Amino acid sequence: MQQLQSAKQKKQGRALIDSFDSRLRLHTIVRLRWIAVLGQLAAICLVSFVFGFELPIGACLTVIALSAWLNVFLAIWFSSRHRLSVWFATALLAYDIVQLAALLYLTGGIDNPFTMLIAAPVTVSAATLPLRYTVALGLAALGVTGLLVMFHEPLPWDAGIQFELPFTYRMGAFAAVCASTVFIALYAWRLTKESRQMSAALAATDLVLAREQKLHALDGLAAAAAHELGTPLSTITVVTKELENELEADSPLREDIMLLRSQAQRCREILQKLTRHPSEQDPLHARVSIRAMLEEASAPYRARGVAIMITAAPAAGEPGPSAAEAAVERRPGVIFGLGNLIENATDFARTRVDVTAEWNANELVVTIADDGPGFPAELMDSIGEPYITTRPAQGAPVIEGEEDEEGPTGMGLGFFIAKTLLERSGASVSLSNRVHPQTGANVHISWPRTVILNG
């Protein structure tokens, strides 16, 4: 259902773009029309005053003046940077076709060697407008060219001589115009499409590189933090041990001191895990079962008053060896990423977090679901980016360092780091909210079986 809705939204988005946006600026089309006006005036003056051929110069100048006045009107009414809508751009290009056809009708029709210019507006459309609008303009251009084969004024020539080419030659000229228009338009459309695809690929590459640069910066910060925090954590451990020895056995502070000492020790262990090289890992524990991996990831968060229920089972009806629970490579990055997502779920859950692992012959899927309020709809697309957090109750995006009335809201880096670490391991991470009447959020992590499983 969600896929159908997503496809429908994409279709509506494309329709919206086609209806309201084009890549043609008013400044561009006005400049092109001024070039056409000057070229048409130069051709009329050359034919009439230099060669002395007779032609309806008044009607020709009237048609050319219409284009000039249209340019003046557009320049006054709109800003030069105005981006034309698809319909408006199509209408202006259609006018250019009609205007050129009218001028050709007055000056010999298909016999006029400038008939080939009828392909120019179609080429502009192919480079800037959606394909179906270009097809419509192309059919219109070929239609008026076909009319010029049959209906036109005589070609301007010497007095007393009526120049007229054979019908077969005119049909050949019409075929040439058709072929040229189609080929040039397709060529321009293809080049433009490849250019857009290349631009999109470069933009996507820039985003990926920016994301990796952010993660590498965080890697450096983690290493620096591990180095800098080692000494103060050791000091806290020593001081708490001395305080514990000095306190009486029934002192109400003893339990707090012991808790502080255990948490400092846990911080040291976490830093050691983050900075440990993979080659230093105990080979006996290099691989664990799927359930053991999830238990290890969720263990630090079971004392929060929220039940964490772990289920690991093969997909329903999965036959043979693929149904057996295989061992997975014990990767600190994967365990840290899963643990961070489980921690986030326990923070928002009311009573329960379900961690479900399911595998088949092709993939392993882990789902982390809570019964909290779910992801805010307005942040669904941006969750996972650095410095975006849903910690505030209102669900508004928060920038690093901002605080609400209840205290710090968080930097929004936890989910970003977890998601990036899991994706580095070959996983695909997606988010959704539970279907009504249930409430809460779902995080789906899926790996190809050949990437995460042993066998």
N, C-alpha and C positions, 0 to 999 in steps of 0.2 A: 504493500500500500504506500509506504514511504517512497519507494523507488518510482511508482507511478506519479506520485505528487511532485517529486523532484523533477521528473521528466516534463511534467506539465508546466512547472515553473520555468524551466529552461526554455521550453517552446514559447511561453508567454514573453520571456525576456527577449528572445530573438525577434518576436513579432514587434515588441516595443521598440527595439533598436531599428528595425526596418522601417517603422512608421515615423520615427521622430529624429533619427540621426543619420547623417551621411558624412563622408570624408571630403566633401566638396565645400570649400569656403566661398563666400560671395565674392571676395577679392579676386579669386582665381577665375571664376566664370566671367566676371566683368572685364578683366584684362583680356581674356581670350576673345570676348565679343568685340572689344575695341580693335584688336588686331584684325578680326574678320571684317569689321566696318571699314578700316583703312585699306585693307586689301581689295575689298569690293569697289570702293571709290576709285582706287588706282586702276583697276581693270576697266571700269566704265569709262573713265577719262581717257585711258590709252586707246580703247576701241573707238570712242567717239571722236576725240580731238586729234589723235596722232594718225590712226589708220583711216579715219574719215568714214567708218561704216555707220549706216543708219540703224538706230535702235530707239525704243521708247524710253529715252533718257529720263523724262519726267517721272514715269511710273517706277523706273529702277531707283531713282534717287529717293522717291517716297518710301519704298520698301527698306532701303538702307537707313533712312532717317528714323524709321520706327525702331530699329535696333539701337540707334544712338540715343533716342529719347528713353527707351527702356533702361539703358545703362545709367543715364542721368537720374532717373527715378529711383533705381535700386541703390545708387550711391548716396542719395539724399535720405532715403527712407530707412536704410539699414546701416549698421556699422560695417567697416571693411573686414573686420574679423568675424563677422556673423557666420556661423556654420549652418548651412541650409538643411532643412528637413528633406527627407527622401522624396516626398511628393512634390515639394517646391522645386527641388533640383531637377526632377524628371520633367516637370512642366516647362522650366526654362530651356532645357535641352530639346524638348519637343518643339518649342517655339523656334529654336535655331534651325531645326530641320525644315519646318514649314517656311520660314523666312528664306532659306537658301533655295528651297524648291520653287517658291514664287519668283525669285530672281532668275533661276534657271528657266522657268517657263517663259519669261519675257525675253530671254536671250538664246533661244534655240533648243531648250529641253535637253534630251539625251545627246544631241549633237554637240552640245557645249563641252569642251574638254575639261572644264572645271567641275563637271558632274561628280567626279571622284571625291570632292570635298564633302559630300553628303555623309561620308563615313566618319567625319571628325566628331560630331556630337555623340555618336554611338561609342567611339573609342574613349571619350571622356567619361561616359557613363560606365563603361566596362572597368575603368580604373578606380571609380569612386562610389558606385552604387551597387546594391545587391543585384544578383544575376537576373532575377525575373524582370526587374525594371529595364535592364539592358536589353533583354530579349524583346520586350515590348517596344522600346525605342528602335531596335534594329528592324523589327517588322514594319514599323511606321516608316522608317527611312526607305526600305526596299519597296514599300507600297507606293510612296509618292514617286520614287524613281521609275516604277513600272508605269505610272500615269504619264510621266514625262516622255515615255516612249511614244505614246499615242497623241498626247495633247501638249502643244507648245507653239510658241510664236516662231517665225523663221529665224534661223541663225543670222546675226548681222553679217552682211557681206557687201560686195561692191554693188553700186546702184544698178538696177535692171537685171541683176542675177540673183535667183533664188537658190541658195545652196541647201541641198537636202540629201542626206546619206541614204543608201538602200536600207530597207527594213531589216534584212538579215544582219547587216553591220550594226544597226542600232540594237538589235537583240543581243548581239555579241558584246556590245558596250554595256548593256544592262546586266548580262551575265558576269562581266568583269567587275562591275560595281558590287554585285551581290557577293561574289567570291572575296573581293578585297575587304568589304565591310565585315563579313563573317570572320575571315582570317585575322584581320587586325584587331577586331574586338576580342576574339578568343585569346590572342596573343597577349594583349594588354591585361585582360582579366586574369590569365594564368600567372603572369609576372607579378601582378598586384597581390594575388592570393599567396604566392610563395614568399613575397616580401612581408606580408602580414604574419605568415606562419613563422618566418625567421625572427621577426620582431617579438612575437609571442614567446618563442623558444628562448631568445636572449633575455627577455624579461623574467621568465621562469628560472633561468640559470642564475640571474642576478639575485632573485629571492632565495634560491638554495644556497648560494655563496654567502649571502648576508646571514642566513640562518646558521650556517656552519661557522662563520666568523664569530657570531654571538656565542655559540656553544664552546668554541675554542677559548674565547675570553673567559667563559665561566669555568672551563677546565683549569685555566691558569689561576683563577681566583680560588678554586677548590684546593689546588696544590699549595697556594700561598696560605690559605686558611689552615690547612693541615699542619703546615710548618709553624705558623705563628701561634696556633691554639695549643700546640703540644705542651709548651712550658706552663701556661696558666692552668691548664687542666691537671697537670702533674702537681702544681702547687695546691690546687683545690683539693686533690686527693690526699696529699700529705696533711694539710690543715684539718680536713674533716676527720682523718684518722686520729690525729692528736686530740681533737675535741672529743671524739668518741671515747678515747681512753681516759680523759679527765672527767667526763660526766659520770654521775652515779648511775647504777643499774636501773633505778626506777625513775630517772629523769624524763620528763615529758618531751625534752628536746632530742633525746637519743634517736627516736624513730625518724625525725626530720633530718638529723645529721647523717644517718645511715642512707636515707633516700637520696640526699644530695651527693653523697659519695658514690652511690651506685649509678646515678645519672651521669656524673663526671666520667666514671669508668666507661659507661656506654658510649659517651661522646668520643672517647679515645678509640674505642673499638671501631666505631663508624668511620672515623678518619683513617684508621689503618686499612679498612676494607677498600675505601675509595682510592687510596694511594698504592695499594698492593699491585704489583705486576702480575699478569696472568701466569707467568712461569713459576711464581712463588706459591701457587695454589697446591694444596695437598692432593696428590694424584688419587688417593683413596676416596676423596670426596669430590672429585672432578665432575662426576655425574650423579644425579639424584633423580628420584621419581618425580613425576609432575606434581603429585600431592605434596611431597616433601618440599619442593620448591615454593609452592604456594603457602605452606605452613611457615616456612622460614621467612617469607616476605611479610606475612601478616602477624607473626609472633609479637613484635614490639607494640602492637596496637590493640591487644586483646584486653588490656586493663582499663579501657576507656568507658566501660559501661554499655558498650554496643556489641551485640552478638555478631561474631564473624563466622559464617557457615561456609565450609569449603566442600565442594563436590567435584570429584574427578572421575569421569566415566567415558567410555567410547560412545560414539554416535549411535543412535538407535538403529539396530539391524546391521551394524558393521560386522562383517564376517572375518573369520580366520585370524591370522597373526596381527593384522592391523588393529584388532580390537584389544589386544593386550597393552597394558600400560608400559610404555617404553621409557627408558631413561633419557633425561635431557642434560645438556651441558650446563654445568653450574657456572653461570656468568654473573659476576657481581653487578654489572650494569643492568641486566635484566631483573635481578632480584631487587635492586634498589628502585628501579622504575616501577615494578609491580607494587612494592611496598609504599612508594609515594602515592600511587593511585588509591591503594587501600586506605592509607591514612586520610587522604582527602575525602574518601567515601565515609569513613567513620566520623569525620568532623561534621558532615551534613546529615548523616543518618539519624533517624529518631530512635529506632530500636535494633535495627538489623542490617547487616551487609552480607550479601550472597556473592561468593567467589566460585564461579563454575568453570571447570575445564572440560572440554569435549574434543575428541580427536577422531579422525578417520584416516583413510589411506592417503589423503592429500594434505591435510592441514591440522593444526592444533589451534583451537579457539578458546581464549580465556575471557570471561565476561565478569565484570565487577559491577554489581547493582546495589543501590541503597534505597531506603524508603524515605528519603528526605524530600525537599521541595523540587529537586531537579535542576537542570541547567536553565538559566534565563534565556528566553528565546532570542533576545537582542544581542546576546554574547555568544550564541552557538557557533558562529563562523569564526570568531576571534579567540575562543578559548584554546589555549595551547601556545599562544604567542607570548613572548616575554613581557612582563610588567602589566599583564591583564589578569585580574583576579576577581573571583566571585565571593570573596569573604564577606563584604558588607551585606547586610540583610536585604537592602534594596537591589542588590545585584548590579550596581553601576560599576563601570570600569574604573580602576584606581591606578594612579601612577605611583611609582616607587617613592616611598617616604610619606605618603599621605596617610592621615589617620582620621578615624571617625570618633564618635563620642565614647565608644567602648574600647578604644585603644588602637594599636597598629593593625592595619588591614592585611599586611603581607605584601611581598614584592611581586607576586604572580609568577615566580620563576620555577616553583616546584613542579607544576604540571608541564611546563615547557621542557624542563630537564628530563622528566620521566618520559615524556612522549618522544623526545629526540633520542634518548638512550635505547628505547624499545625499537624505534624505527631503524637505528643503526644495527640492531641485531637481526634485521630482516622482517620485522613485524609491521603490520598495518594497523593503525589505531583510528577508531571512529567513535563518535559520541552520539547519544540519543537520549530521549526521555522515555520513561515507561508509559505504556498505553493506559489511558483512563479506563477504569477508575483507580488504577494503581498510581502512586506518585513516586518520584525518585528519578535518579539518573542511571544510565547504563554506559559503561566504557567497554568497548569490544576490542580485544587485541588478538590478531590472528597471524600465525606463522605458517609458511609452507613446511610440510613435514620434513622434507630433506634438509631444511635449514636448522630446525630446533630439536628434532627428535633423533635419537640414536637407533636407526633401523626402520 
